[in-house]
Amino acid sequence: MGRKATLATCSLNQWALDFEGNLERILKSIEIAKAHGAKYRLGPELEICGYGCADHFYESDTLLHSFQVLGKLLESPVCQDIICDVGMPIMHHNVRYNCRVLFLNRKILLIRPKMLMANYGVYRELRWFSPWKHLRQVEEYFLPRIIQEVTGQDTVPFGDCVLSTKDTCIGTEICAELWNPRSPHIQMGLDGVEIFTNSSASHHELRKADLRVDLVRSATIKSGGIYLYANQRGCDGDRVYYDGCAMVAINGDIVAQGAQFSLNDVEVITATLDLEDVRSYRGEICQPNMETEPKPCHRVKVDFSLSSGDDMYLPTHQPIPLHFHSPEEEISLGPACWLWDYLRRSGQAGFLLPLSGGVDSSSTACIVHSMCVLICRAVEDGNSQVLEDVRRVVADASYRPEHPRELCGHIFTTCYMASENSSEDTCSRAKGLANQIGSTHININIDMAVKGILGIFSVCTGKWPQFCVNGGSHRENLALQNVQARVRMVLAYLFAQLGLWARGKPGGLLVLGSANVDESLTGYFTKYDCSSADINPIGGISKTDLKSFLVYCVEQFQLTALRGILSAPPTAELEPLKDGQVSQTDEADMGLTYSELSVIGRLRKISKCGPFSMFCKLIHTWRDALSPAEVAQKVKHFFRMYSMNRHKMTTVTPSYHAESYSPDDNRFDLRPFLYNTRWAWQFRSIDEQIPLLRVPLLVAAAGGASWQGGMKEAPPQAGPLP
């Protein structure tokens, strides 16, 4: 009958500038799509060069090599008899565009540049690309010689156009265009386009996946149609993890969905759908609005059909139940996949983690353990690429991981760095967890190194600093904590470089950090302590979420040692013990609880609040627990701490981006690092309001409303502290 079309979309683990590897993964996805009977294959955004090329997009080499890869695809027999939709950067009239290239049987059908750019959060597309602003306009693009020699074409259509096959019409969206209030699919649908495609490089954030699915569903629920969504997967060389989740929808229903987290480099999702279902849906619901636009879509015609004439008995895909991971599962899976990509692509032999026995470092350890679980499952499922990568990492061509605990022993080293201020409790907790996950665990005492450094200072100055409890000043107290913390960083890197050498094994280890997003926000860590590492899988995750994650790990991985870690108060253990017990706690040092910091962090970044706006919101949020004056005190205290310590974010360890209120200074949260810490005008504005709030606040609606610890070094600042 010629009404059913089999379509393919995919998630690919592309790597920035890895043109050879990217080409192999694209070809493999096309091969799988054809094997499933697909006549159209959609890939992720900028899949040829990789999305994360950043300033390499300025280089002519990136454009050249992208065209060279496109030439290989055009020539490949794998790409015959299927419409291939690939992404790459293209320069037209000396302007760079983020483009989709559609081709069939060695001929380029059209080039569609991105029209609405992503330029918020971690995205900076306008730095490298210009949007195509000519709505419904198409120009001629003169192909480079290397492509002309393959296709025999001199020019191809370039611009805002759609593809008309013999049986349907296909329109393109690129990533952020789906999230925009002026999404192209709206007008394309009203002009009769039946199949919409979206090529994305969308990163993982906690609690985000359902929003993405809702957008895909809503794109076709109002005016009907088929929607294909492709996404990149994995770490392509930066702080973000692209979380796949390729999917196909029709008339508001999801009929096929890929995995959000996986170690598979190539995942292809296919669906067979009845084009008449789209027409019937529109005929009943959308008929009055299906009018010709003043300027209809420019259609590029191709003599090709997505359907065949004998599809009567071909079954179609039906709506499926949707599954979303809990935040605890997301923390277990996302950072674990990111760590694996980083490890196998870095050429290193494993990880080293300073394990303090607290929540943060234990969370990092559990994520590495989760990574080992995923690796073992992938090998058991026959993933030859994962097995090849594991063998290269452990430098054993015959190795085959049989159990996560055994794999941990090969690639994961943990070390407890004790000082005279460390308690037996944290030491035993760290050892217990290391034993359960199977890491190679070592105990190190840092007292000798600390005393050596202080001895050098004493020889030069004739002074020996003391802790406050021993009669020292606040400055001495902080400096003594800093020395301990920084010695741990130096020793961590020493053991990472030479630990395997001492055991007669090749390679070095990547040092893992374990400072959470709330500590980064307030600067509650020592600059260049053991929070300074190669990478940090939990740097974008809140303390509250990490605690919930450890509760999940107790049940999921049977890591019972975590119960004692969860019940202990968070502490840096950098000040002397009292009767053998911890005398220092993180929340007391910070003057704020971790739950309060999560609220403040979201207001600062997501709600874009300065001190005054934050105060105005929190007097309502916290009205049942705090008076306006107490709220003011907490807001002022936070902004003093934040501004005093913001300079630390310029050197913070690259961290997995997981939270929308991350203070990451790289691209996500751009702020000065030298503040006037008095905030005189802002704080005075708060103070002026407090006398006016002594009467009860009106309620609008019924119901009411680690080792890196310490307020460390004195930061650069404008003027003395208040």
N, C-alpha and C positions, 0 to 999 in steps of 0.2 A: 504493500500500500504506500510505502514511502513516507511514513510519518514519524518513525521512531529514530532518534539519534543517540549514539553512544559517544559520550564526551569524557575527557580525562583532565584532571587537574592534579597537582602534585606539591609535595614539600621536599625541598632539596637542601642539603647541608653544604651550601656553597661557602667558599673562602675567598676573601678579598685578594685579588690579583693572582689567584691560583688558576690561571687560564686553562691549563692542561687538565687539572682535576675537575674544574667546573664543566669543561666540555664532556668529559667522561660521564659525569652524573646527568647532564642534560640528555646525552644520547641514550643512556640506560633508561631514563624516564620515558623517552619516546618509544623505545623498544617495548617496554612493559605496556604502555598505552595501546600500541598497535596489537600486541598479543591479546589484549582484552577487547579488541574489536573497535577501538575508538577511532573516530575520523577527525578529531580535533584535540590537540594537547596544549594545555596552558601551563606556564611555568612562573616562578617568583619574579619579583621586581629586580631588574639589573642582574639577572642570574648569570650572564656571560662573564662579567668582570667581578661580580660580588657587590652587594649593596654598600659595604663599609669601606670603600676605597678612600673616602674623605678627600684630602687635598691631592691625592693621586688622580682625581678626576681632572685636575688642571693640566696634567701631563698628556702630551700628544701620544705617548706610547700607549696609554690606557685605551684611547680611541682606536689606535692602530691595531692593537692586539685583539680588541673586541671584534673588529671587522674580520680579522684573520680567523677567529673562532667561528664567526658567522659563515665565512666561506667554507670551512670544514663541515659545518652543519648542512649547508646547501648541497654539498657534494656527496654527503653520506647516503648510502642506500637505505639506511635505517629511517631517514626522514622522508622517504617517498610515500605518496598516496595517503598522506595525513597532513592536515593544516597544522603547522607548528607556530606557536606564539611565544617568542623569546624576548628577553629584556636586555637592553644595552644602552650606553651613552652614545649620542650622535651629535655632531656639530653641523648645523644648517645655517648658512649665511653668517658664519663665524660666531654663532650662538650655540652653547651647549644645551641639549635637551635630554631628559630622562625618557626613553622611548620603548615602545613595543614594536617589534618587527614581526609581521605575519607573512609566512611563506609557504609555498606548496610546489612540490615537484621542480625544484631548482629555480623557481621564480618568486621574487618578492612581490607580495600582493599590495601591501601598504605599510607605512610607518606612522604610528600614532604617538605623538609626544604628550607628556603629562601636562595637564592644564591647571591643576590645583595642587600646590606643593605642600609638603609637610615641613613646617618651619617652627615647631614648638617642641617643648620637652627635650628629648635627646636628639631631635631631628634638626638639621641645618641645611635643607636642600637648596634654599635660595643662595647659599654660599657658592654652590657649584653649578646649579642649573637655573634656567629661566623657564617660566611657565609659557605654554602656548596660549596666547590670548585671543586668537582669531577664531571665534566661535563659528562653526559650520564652514570654515574656509580650508581649502586644500591647495597646496603648492607642489611644484615639481622638485623632487630631490635628486640631484645628480650623484649617482653612485660612484664610489671610488673604483679605481681600475681593477683592484683585486676581486671585487664583486662583479663588475661588468664581465670579466673573463669567465665567470662561472654561470651567470644568469643570461648573458646576452642582452641585458637591459641597460639602457643609458640612464633613464630616469624612472622614478616610481612616485606614487602619491604620498604626500607628507602633510599631515594635519589632522583636523577634527573630522574623521570619517568613520564609516562602518563598513562591514563586509557583507555583501549579499551573495549567498550561495544559491543553488537552484531550488532549495527547499526551505530556507529560513534566512534570518538576518542576525548578525553578531555584532555587538557593540562592546567597546573596551573601556574599562576604568582602571586606574592605577592607584593602589593603596589608599592614600589620604582622600582621594576623590569620593570614596564610599562614606567617609566620616564628615564630609562637608555638607552644609545646608543646601548647596547648589550642585548636588551630585549629578553627574551627566546621565546616569541611568534614568532619571525622572523624565527628561525631555526625550531621550532615546526611546523609552517605552511608549510614550505618547505618539511617537512617530513610527511605531510598528516594529521596533527592534525586539526580537523574541529571546535572544540569548545574551546575557551580560557576563562579562569576565572581569575579574579583579586580580591583578598581580601585585602581591604585597611583600613588604619586608617589615612585618609587624612584630614588635618585641614583646617579651613576656613581662607582665606586672601581676602581682598578686591580685586576685579577684577581678580580672579583666576579661577572661575568655567568654563569659556569658554575654558581655556587651558586644563583642565582635559577632557572635552568633545572632544576636538580636538585630544588628545592623544588616546582616545578610538576609535574614528572614524578612525584615521590613522592606528591603529593596524590591521584593516581588509580591508582597502580600497586598499592596495597595493597587497595583496595576498589572499584576501577573508577570510571568516570565520565568526563565531559567537563569540561575546565578551560579557561576563557577568562581570559587575563591582558591587561589594558590598563595602559598607563603614560604618564605625561607625558613630554615631550621638550623639551630645550632649557634655556636660562637664563631663569627667570621673574622675575629681579630680585635674585638672591642669588649666593652663592659656589658653589652646587652646580649640576651639569648633570644633568638627568634624561635617561636614556639609552634611552628607548623600549623596543625589543625586545618588542613585543606578540607574543603567541603563543597557540596553541591546542593542547591535548593531549587524548588519549583513551587510557584504560587504560594510562597510563605512557609513551606514545609522543607525541613532538612531531610534529604534522602540518602546522603552518603557523607561520612565525616572521617577524617584521618586522626591519627594520634596527636595529642598536644606535645608530649615529651617522648622521645625515642632516640635510640642510638643508630637507627637505620639512616644512612646517608640519603637514600632515595625512597620515597613513599609515593605511590601513584594511586589516586582514587578515581574510579570510573563509575559512571551511572548511565543507564539507558532510560531515556525519557520520551514521552509521547508529545510531539509538538502540538498536536490537536488539543491537549489538555490546557496549554497556554491560551490557545485561541478561544476555547470554550469558556475559560475563566474570564477572559477579557470581554467576551461577548455579553456575558451576564452582568458583570460588575462595572466595567470601565467603558462601555460603548459610548455613553454621552460625551466622554472626555477624549476619546480617541480621534482627535481631529488633526488635520494637517497643520504642522507648524508654519509660521510665516516664512521661515527659512528651513526647509527640511534637511535631515542629515544627508551629507554627501555619501552616496553608496558606491562602493567599488565592487563590481560584479566579478564573479569567478565561476567558471564552468565546472562545478564540483558539487556533490551532494553529501550531506552528513548522514542521510538515511539511505536505505536501499529499497528495492521494490518488493522484496519478499520478507517483510518483517512482521507478518501477521502473528506468528507464534513466538516472537521475541518478547520475553517478559520485561516489564519496566520496574524500576526501583520505586519502592513505596516509602512513606515517611518512617523515620526511625526514632526511637527514644534517645534523648540527648543526655550525655553524661558530662558532668563538670567535676573537676578535682576540688577537694577541700583545700583551704589555704595550707594546711599541714602537709597534704600530699604534694602541693605545688612546691613547697620548700624542699621536700624530699627529692623531687624529680628534676625541677628546673636547674638549680645550681649544680646538681650531680652531673647532668648532661653537659653543662657548661664547663665544669672541671675536666671532664673526660676529653672534650674537644681541645681544651687548652693543653692538657698533658700530652696527648698524642701528637699534636701539631707543634709543640715546643721542642720536641726531641729530648726531653728530660726523662729520668728514670723513676719518677715518683714524687711524693710530697713529704714535707716535714712540717709538723705542727707543734708549736709550744702548747702543751696541754696542761692547763692550770687547775683543772677539776671544777671549773665554774660553768655556768650555762653557755656562755658564748663559745669558748674553745670546744666544749663538748658538742655544741651544735655543728661546728665545722667538722669535727671528727665523725659525727653521724652522717653528714652529707657525703663524706668520702666513703663511708661504709655503704651508703645507698648507691653510690656510683659503682662500687664493686658488685653489689647485688644486680644492678642493671647489666653490667658487663657479663656476668656469669649467665644470666638469662639469655642475653643475646647470643652468646656462644652456644648455649644449649639449643637455641632455636635455629642454629645453622648460619649465623651471620659471619661470613668468612672475613669481611673487612675488619670487624671488631677483633676477631681472633688474630688476624695479621698484625693489627696495631698493638695488641697486648704482648705478643711475642717480641715485637720490636722494643717496646718499653722495658720489658724485663730482660732483654738481650738473651733470649733462649728460643731458638727456632722450633723446638719441639714442645714447648710449654703449652699446657691447656688448663685453664682455671677450672677447678671442680667445685669450689665453695668460696663464698665471699670472704670468709674469715681467712682462708688460706691465701687468697689473692691480696688481701690487706697486708699480710706479712711480707709480701714481695714488694709492694709499691708504696707503703705508708709507714712512716716513722713518726712516733710521738715522743716528746721529751718533757719531763717535769723538771722545771728549773727552780730548785729550792733555794731559799735564803734563810737567814736566822729569823726572819719574820713570817715564814711559812708555817702552816699548821700541819699536823699529822693527818687531819681530816681531809684536806684538799689533796694531799699526796696519795692517800689510800683511794680516794674517789677517782683520781686520774688513772691510777694503776688498774683499778677495777674495770673502768670503761675500756681502757686499752686492751685488757685481757679478753673482754667480751667481743670486741670488734676484730681482734687479731692483729693489731698493729705491732711493729717492732718498737718496744718501749724502752726508753732509757731515763735514768735519773741523773740530774746534773746539779751540783751545788755551786752557786755563784758567789759565795761569800769571799773566797780568795780573790777573785777578780775585782769585786767591789772594794775590798780593803786596799788592794793594790792601787786602784785609781785614786781613792781618797788619800792614800799615802803620798802619791805624787803631788796632789794639791797641798797637802800639809807641809811637804818639804819646801815648796815654793812660797807658801804664805805664812807658815808657822801657825796655822789655824786648823782645827779638826771639827767639822760641823757636827751638831747633835740634833736628835729628834726633839720635838716639843716636850714629850714625856720625860726627857732627860735634861730639860732646861734650855733647849735650843729655841731659836726664833722660827717664825713661820717660813721665812726664806730658806733657812737651813733644812727644815722639815721637807719642803718641796724638793730641794736639790738632792737630798738623800734618797727620796723616792725615785727621782729621775735617773740617778746613777744605776740603781737596781734594774729599772725598766730597760734602759739603753744597753746595759751589759747583756741582758737576755737577747736583744736583737742581734748584737754582734755574735754571740754564741750560736744563735739559731742559724745564721748564715754560714758560720764555720762548719757546723755539723752537716748542713745541707750540702756544702761543697765537698767535704772530705769523709762524711759518714760512710758512704758506700765504698770509698777507697780503703778505709780502715777494715772493712769486712771483705775485701778482695773482690768487690763487684765494680763493674763499669758505671759511668754516668754520675750525674748530680741530681739533687732534689729541688723542687720548687718549694719555697717557704710560703705557708698559708697563714693569713691573718685572721683575726677573729674579733674585730671591733664592730659592734652593731650600729644601726643607723642613728639611734638616739644618742649614743656616746659621741658620734661624729658631729651631730647637731650642736651639742654643747661644748665640744672640745674636751670631753672627759677622757683624755688619754695623753700619754707623753709623746711629744713629737720625736720620731725616730726611736720608738721602743719596739716591742715585738708586735705591735699593731702594724709596724712597717714591714711589709712582706712583698712577695711577688704578686699575689692576687688574694682577694678576700671574698669568699662565697657568701658571707652573711652581712657584708657592709651596707646592703640596702634593705635590711630586714629589722623590724623593731624587736625589742626585748620581749614584749608581750607575745608576739607571734612565735618567737624562738622558744619560749617556754611551752606554748601549746604544741609546737613541733616535737619537743623532747617527750612530752606525754604521748604523742602519737608513736614515737620511736620505741617506747617501752613496750607497746602492744604489737606494733608492726614487725619489729626486729628482735623482740624479746631481750632488749637491753635493760635489764633490771637495775644495773648500776646507776642508771639515770635517776632513779627515785631519790637517792641520797643527794644527788647534785641539785635536783629541783627543790628539795626542802631546805637547802642551805641558803643563807642570805648572800647576795652578790657582794664580793669584796675583792679589792686589788691586792691585799696582803703585802703592802709596802711599808707599813708602820709596825713598830714592835708589838708583839703579842702581850696580852694581859693574862697571867696565870695559864699560859699555854693556849689561850683562846683568842680568836680574831677580835680586834678592837676597832677595826675600820670597815665601814660598809659603803657601797657605792651611792645609794640614795641619800645617805646622810651627808656624804661629801658633796653631792650635786645640789642638795637643797630642793630637789624635785623627785617625785617618784617616776618610774618608767612609764606608768600609765598616763601621768600628767604630761610627760614629754611627748608621747604619741599624739595627744590632743593638740598640744602647742605646735608640734612639727607640722601637722596637717593644716592648721590655721596659717602658719607662716608661709608655707609653699603653695598648697592647693587653694586656700581661700585668699592668699596674697595679702595677709594682714601685717601691718606694722604694729608697734607697741600699742597705740591708741585703739585701733580697730580690734586688736586681739583682746584688750581689756573689755571693750564694749560687748564682745561676744561671750567672754568667759564669765562675766558677772551673772549671766543667765544660765550658762551651762553648769556652773559650779555653785549656783545660789543655795543649794541645800547643804553644802559642806563648808563654804567659805564666805566670809563677809567681803564686800567690795574692797576694803582696805587690804585684806589678805590676798585677794585676787591681784590687786595692784602690785603687792610685794612680789608675788611669784612671777608676774609678767616682767617687772623690772629686773628681777634677778636673772631670769632667762636671757633677756636681751643683753644684759651686761656680760654674762658668761659667753653667749653666742658671739658677740662682737669682739671680746677680748681674745677669743680662741679661733676666730675664723681663719686666721693665717695658717692654721694647721691643715685646712682642707686643700691648700695648694700642694701639699706633699703626701696626701693620704693615699694609701694603697689602692690600686684599681680594684673596684668592687663590683660584684654582680648587681645589676640594676633590677630591683624587685619592687620598689616602693615609690609611689608618686610624690612623697615628700622628702626624698633623698636630698641631702645637702651637697652632693657630689659637685666639685668645682670644675670638672673637666669640660662638660658641655651642658649639663642638665640644670645646674643652679648657679648662675653667673652673678657674683656679688663682689664688692670690694673686700679686701682683707686687712685694710687699715681703717678702723672706725673711730669716731669720737665716742668713746664708751660711756660718756655722761648721758647721751640722748636727752639733753636738757629740755628742748622744746617739747619733745614727745612725752617725756615723763611729767612735765609740768601740766600738759593737757590732761593727763590721767588724774593728777592730784587735784585739779580744779573741779573734777566731776565727783570726787568722793564725798565732799560735804553735801552734795545734792542727792546722794543716794542713801542717806541715813534712814530715810523712810523705807518701809518694805517695798521691794521691787514688785511691780505688777506682773502677774503671771498671765500671759496671753492666752494660754490654753490649759485646760485641766490636766492633771497628771504629773506635773513637776518635771522636772527635768532628767672583775677580771684582772688581769694583770695590767691592762691598759688604763687602770683607774687613776683617779686623783686629779685635783686641780693643779696641773703641773706648772710648767715654766712660765715666767712672766712674759707676756706677749708684747709685741710692738703695739703702741697705743698713742693716741693723741691726748697728752696731758695725764695727770695722775689719776688713779682710780678713785671713784667716789668713796 
